[in-house]
């Protein structure tokens, strides 16, 4: 390649074009709440393109091609991660009646949901050994006395087989239900989507969860999950808080694989219902989140 005295300006110019593109995408998409996540994904892809331009210091045309490819990749990822907004019409909303179910846990116990003696926190997780699920459930185990003290019963569903869940250890103080055919997931509109792992908000929890799981495996305190887990790796979580009378008090469908209620949020929802019952106030919808 023949270099001219202006060659050294080409890659900085391309970098500036990339930065301007990031600003433009932010200004266009970020003000729209439904497109904020897509805005982050596209700008991150452009930023990676700018880094590549700075590292390789190519001619202007080649640099612009790299930026265009990075932008196209970001748009593609954003579209895939967003999924079909018209899917999952079977999703439940707070205030509706939760259908009566009798579920069998992996220990062979039969439980009823709703439970006429307790609030039920029914949560849908991913697969047996999922590092993100383990990371979240550790907080549930650690604060389980607080949860039961608030009159809430935990029931956790996985789209794995009973055998897979028992292999990963069943020493948890709450009910665990195997749903390898995803019958409950389908019934209650709990989805799987590439956005479960492509959303930037899940990347840090993934790193933390994988690191903790790897440490436990090295210490012989855990087993690695299956390479091809039952139900796949793209599941999204969901949380349902169900009243003793069968009303769905609150619901959250996760936007990514680590989008669920924290223990503090769960306790706050339970306390709200307890105060409502004590005051004799007519039942109200607490919250619905998707």
N, C-alpha and C positions, 0 to 999 in steps of 0.2 A: 504494500500500500504506500502510495506517495503522500507524504505529510507536507502540509503547507504551514505557513506561520500562524494561520487561524485554526489549525486542527485542535489545539489545546482548549479552544473555547466550545467545541461541539458537545462534549459530554456534560460540562456544566450547564450548557443551554438546555440539553435534554433533561437534566436533573431538575432545573427550574420549571420546565414544562410539566414534569411529573408532579412536582409540589403544587403547582397551580391546579392541576387536575384533581388532586386530593382535596384542595380547598373548595373547588367547584362542586365536587360530589357531596362534600359535607354540607355546603350551603343549600343544595338542591334536595337532598334526601333527609338529612337529620331533623328538620322541622316537622317531618311527618312521622308520628309515633310508630306506625306500622312498618316503616322502612328504616328505622334507626339501626337495627342490627345489620341489615343489608348494606347500609352506608359504611359501617365499620369494616365489614368484610371486603368491600371493594377498595376502600382506602388502604387497608392493610396489604392487599395484593399490589396496588400501585406503589406503595412504599418499598415492597420487596423488589419491584422492577427498578426503582430509583437506586436502590443499593447495588443491584446488578450493573447498572449503567456506571456508577461510580467506581466499582471494582474493575470492570473490564475496559473502561475508557474507550468506547468504540466511536466510529463516525456518527454523525447526526442521524442519518437514515437508519443505521443499525440500532442506534439507541432508541429512536422513536418506535421501531418495530418491537423492541423488547418491552417498552412501556405499553404499547397497544396489546401485546400478548398478555402481559400481566393484568391489564384492565379487563380484557375479555375473560381471563381465568377468574378474576374476582366476581364479575357479573354472573358467570356460570355457577360458581360455588354459591353465591347468594340466592340465585333462583332455585337451585336444588335444595338448599337448606330451608328455604321458605316453604317449600312443599305446596300442595294444593289447598288453597284456603276454603274450598267447598267440600272437603272431605269431612268425615267423622260427624255426620249429622246426628249420630246417636249419643253425643256427649250430653251428660247430665248438667243441670244447673241447680244452684242452691234454692231451697224452698220446695223442691219436688219430693215425692215419696220414694224412698229407696226400696226396691223389691226385696222381699224376704228370701234369704239364701241360707242353706245349711252347708257349711264348708268343712272338708276334712283336712286337718293339718298333717304335716309330714310325720308327726309322732302318733298319728292315728286318732287324735281327739276330734270330735265333731263339735263345731261351734255354730251359733246362729248369728247372722248379721241381717238386720239390726238386732241388738241385744237389749231386752226390755229393762235391764238393770244398770246399764252403763252407756255412756257415749262410746262410739267405736271410731277409731282412726284407722280407716282402711287405706293402706298405701300400696300402690303398684310399683314394684321395682323392676330391675332388668334381669340379668341372668345370674346363676350361682357363681360366686367368686368374683363378681364385678367389683373392681377396685372402687368405683364411685359409690356403689351401693354400700360396700363395707365401710367406707369413710363416713357416710351419713348415718348408717345404723349404729356405729360406735357411739354417736351422740345420743341416740335413742336408748341404747343399753345403759349408758352412763347415767342418764337422767330418768330411767324408767320408774323409780320410786316416786318422782315428782308427777309423772304422767298418770300413774295409777292413783296417786293421792288426789288428783284432780277429777277422778271418776272416769278416766278415759282408758279404754281397752285397745291395745295395739294388735292389728292383724295385717301381716305383710305378705303380699303375693309376688311370686317370681314366675317368669315364663320358662322355668326349668323343670326337669323331672324331679320326683321325690328322691331318686337315687343320687342325682347330681347335688341336690341341696344337702343331703346327709353326708356326702363325701366332703363337702366344704365345712361341715360342722354345724350342728343344730343347737349349740349351747347358748341360746338366747332366751330371755325371760318372757317372750311373747309368741303368739301363734304365727307360724309360717305355713303358707299354702302354696302347693305346686300347681301350676296351670300351664303345662308344656304345650297344650294345643291352643292356648290363648283364647279360650272360650270367654272367660271373664273380661279380658282385655277388649275383645270385640263387643261384648254386651254393653260395656260402659264407655266405649269410645276412646280407649287408651291406645295411642298410636305408636308406630315406629317411623322414623324419618332420618335421612342423613344429617339433618340439622342437629340431631342429638349430639353429634361429635364435632360438627363444623362450626357451631356457634362459638365465637372467641371467648365468651364468658365461661365456657366449660374447660378451657385448656389448662388453666392453673389447677383447678381441682383434679383434673386427670393426672397431671404430673405428681401432685401430692399423693393421690390415691394409689397410683402405680408404685411410687417410691415406698410407701408404707406397706403395701402388699408384698413387694419384693423383699423388704426387710423381714417380714413375718415368715415368708417362705424360706429365706436363708436361715432363720432361727428355728425352723421346723415347727412353727406355730400355725402354718397354713399351707394350703395347696394351691398351685396355679389353676386358673379356670381353664376349661376346655378351649382348644384353639378355635373350634367351630361350635360355640354354645347353642343349645336349643333355643330357638326363637330369634337367633341373630344378636348382633351387637348394637343395633340402631334403635333400641327401645327408648321411649320417653316415659318419665315417671308421672304419677298422678296421686293426688291426696283427696280423700273424702272424709269429712267429719259427719257422722250419722247420729242423730238423736235417738233416745230410747223409744220414742214414738214412731221412728222410721223416717222422720223428716231429714232431708239432706241439708245440714246446717251451713256447710261451706264446702267448696270444691276448688281444686287447683289442678289444671293440666299443665305439666311442665313444658316450657319452650325449648329446653335442652336437657341433656342427661343429668345435670346436677341442679335442676330447678325444682325445688320442693320446699315445703314448710320447714322452718327450723323448729326446734323444740319450743323456743320462746313464743313463736307465732302460734303453734298448736295450743300451748297452755293459755294464751290470750283468748283464742277462740273458745276453748272450753270454759274459761271463767266468764266470758260474755254469756254463754248459754246458761250457766249456773245462776248468774245474777238475774237473768230473764225469768227463769223458773221461780226463783225465790221471791221476786217482786210480783209474780203473777201477771207479767206483761204478756200480751198476745205475741205468739211466735213471730219473729221477723227474720228475713234473710240476712245472714251475717255477712257473707262475702262470696263472690264467685270470681275466680281468676283463671285465665287461660294462658 
